[in-house]
């Protein structure tokens, strides 16, 4: 993984997407060069996007927290 290790997240939801096979192959090659899995990289992209849009404390501010 990278020099900065993120805390492990609850990974119980699945996201399925369609992508161009050539782009998928390029993405997998880039991930391999960074020594991360494609899933790790997608989770990183999503985490950064959510934090950029909602702030790093988005979990604490949620109103729909599970009990």
PyMOL commands that set and color helices and strands:
alter all, ss='L'
color gray80, all
select helices_A, chain A and resi 21-33+38-54
alter helices_A, ss='H'
color red, helices_A
deselect
rebuild
show_as cartoon
